[in-house]
Amino acid sequence: MSNQFYRDTWAEVNLDHVQENLKAIKELLPKDTAVMAVVKANAYGHGDIQVAKAALDAGATSLAVALLDEGIRLREHGIEAPILVLGSTRGSDAPVAAEYGISVTVHNESYIEEALKHLKESEQQLHIHIKIDTGMGRLGIRTKEEMKDIEYILQKQNKIQVEGVFTHFAKADEEDLEHSKNQLMKFLLILHSMNSLPPMIHTSNSAAAMRLPDAYFNMVRVGIAMYGLSPSPEIKNELPVNLKPALSLYTRVKQVKQIFAGDTVSYGGTYEAKAPEWIVTLPIGYADGWIRKLSGQNVLIKGKRTPIVGRICMDQCMVRVDEPIQEDTIVTLIGTDGQEAITADELAEKLETINYEITCQLSYRIPRVYKTGGKIVDIVNPLFRK
Ligand SMILES: *Cc1c(COP(=O)(O)O)cnc(C)c1O
């Protein structure tokens, strides 16, 4: 069932592009720097299982998620590669993470105390990555003293094993890399204070992986660039790789009608025709993640830009076209049609947000169609997903 859908709106995910983007980034890295593919938030809306498998096939050696729940989902779908939870987890859930062989992020001493209590009965060891906050102001320890304390507790036990140590950059996607270099220095200072170094040391997100070779260590964590999107508009034109967006969003024309001067469109009648006009109804709305602020945004029909008019409804929205068109004509909301393209970047600019949020907000109502070599290889309808 979950590979069927019965509506005329869908996202297409080009898995070749996911793999090409990942390989292009790998090309930039020294041979001994591994790639961890970041597939949190359902792979930024693209579909976690499919992207994880494609990324591993293309040379990623591990995966990152934000939640333990997301990691468990990958395991339950047969994914055996190393998985790291980047976000916080409960010490009381340490046995669950250990049992699934999922590594967790540790950002304070109290987690370890709590985890050790709960791991007493556990057969499996828990693998952890210690997070250092070097200037993000989010999770992580900030001082050598905190690191000492953590090392002290850990040396007296054998239930928890340190697999990695890492930090996260706050401004690696900005023109000026000064702040990142400063973060790197703080990271090195704490690193050098450690009694022994764990096998995995990592700091870079996509932006740093493409711009800050000093921060490679032995692994980089690549998210947005794998999906073919620039970490920020600011650095888009100076990236060393030609990123190819993996996701397109399509719908179909459901009704075409003529309205006349004075007729209005949608709730509140905020759009009023000045003359006879052709209005097309599309089966996508804010419950699909096509939010109300996108009113006025262009879509592509037969290679031409045409605007959304009136308020976007929960399940539908309307666009104005110059001439009547065939029902069921394909409409491109994100992607290319002929010479024209609408990118996640364009939508992000319109919504005063970042491209990350555009793909993440595509909801559970949108079926995802996966293609490789131009052929459909998989379909996921999240509505039917068990
Ligand atoms: C999300 C995330 C990443 C990936 O960032 P991109 O900019 O998408 O490459 C890397 N590291 C951490 C800690 C993250 O939370």
The ligand as a Gaussian input file, in Angstrom:
#p B3LYP/6-31G(d) Opt

LIG

0 1
 C       22.174000      19.284000      11.066000
 C       23.568000      19.163000      11.505000
 C       24.599000      18.981000      10.571000
 C       24.388000      19.080000       9.075000
 O       24.408000      20.452000       8.699000
 P       24.304000      20.871000       7.158000
 O       24.460000      22.345000       7.193000
 O       22.944000      20.457000       6.714000
 O       25.372000      20.166000       6.435000
 C       25.876000      18.745000      11.053000
 N       26.123000      18.705000      12.384000
 C       25.162000      18.909000      13.305000
 C       25.511000      18.861000      14.756000
 C       23.865000      19.151000      12.901000
 O       22.906000      19.363000      13.822000

